[in-house]
Amino acid sequence: MIIGGRAHDFGKLSLEELTAKVSKQGYTHVQLALDKAIYGIDCSLGKLSPGLGTILEIALKKKMFK
């Protein structure tokens, strides 16, 4: 069974804090609303990039799939 949660339910946190809290709860998947969940990332028009997506993917996988 796949268990997931809404990342922003943990509050607006740094990427490191968010991944730690999500993994502690045992989630393997998250719904990620960037502007609500991660502090310090500019989500305004034109600021998102494939590189940012890769950074987020690596950080989440590192914590969630130990």
C-alpha positions in Angstrom: 0.0 0.0 0.0 1.2 3.5 -0.8 0.8 6.0 2.0 1.2 9.7 1.4 0.4 13.0 2.9 0.2 16.7 2.2 3.6 18.2 2.9 2.1 21.6 3.8 0.2 20.0 6.7 3.6 19.9 8.5 3.9 23.7 8.2 6.1 25.9 6.0 9.6 24.5 6.7 13.1 24.3 5.3 13.6 21.4 2.9 15.7 19.6 5.4 13.1 20.0 8.2 10.3 19.0 5.9 12.0 15.8 4.7 12.9 14.8 8.3 9.3 15.3 9.5 7.7 13.5 6.5 10.0 10.5 6.8 9.5 10.3 10.6 5.8 9.8 9.9 6.6 7.0 7.5 5.2 8.6 4.3 6.7 7.4 1.0 4.8 9.9 -1.1 3.8 13.6 -0.6 1.6 16.1 -2.3 4.0 19.1 -2.6 2.5 22.6 -2.8 5.9 24.4 -2.9 4.7 27.8 -1.8 2.8 26.3 1.2 5.4 23.7 2.3 8.9 24.8 1.7 10.4 28.0 3.2 13.0 29.8 1.2 12.0 28.8 -2.4 10.8 31.5 -4.7 7.8 30.0 -6.5 6.9 33.1 -8.5 6.3 33.0 -12.2 9.5 32.0 -14.1 11.4 30.9 -11.1 10.8 27.1 -11.2 13.2 25.0 -13.2 14.0 21.3 -13.9 17.1 21.8 -11.7 15.0 22.7 -8.7 12.8 19.7 -9.4 15.9 17.5 -9.3 17.1 19.0 -6.1 13.7 18.4 -4.5 13.5 14.8 -5.8 17.0 13.9 -4.5 16.3 15.4 -1.0 12.9 13.7 -0.7 14.2 10.3 -1.9 17.2 10.5 0.4 15.0 10.8 3.5 11.9 8.9 2.5 13.6 5.8 1.0 16.4 5.0 3.4 
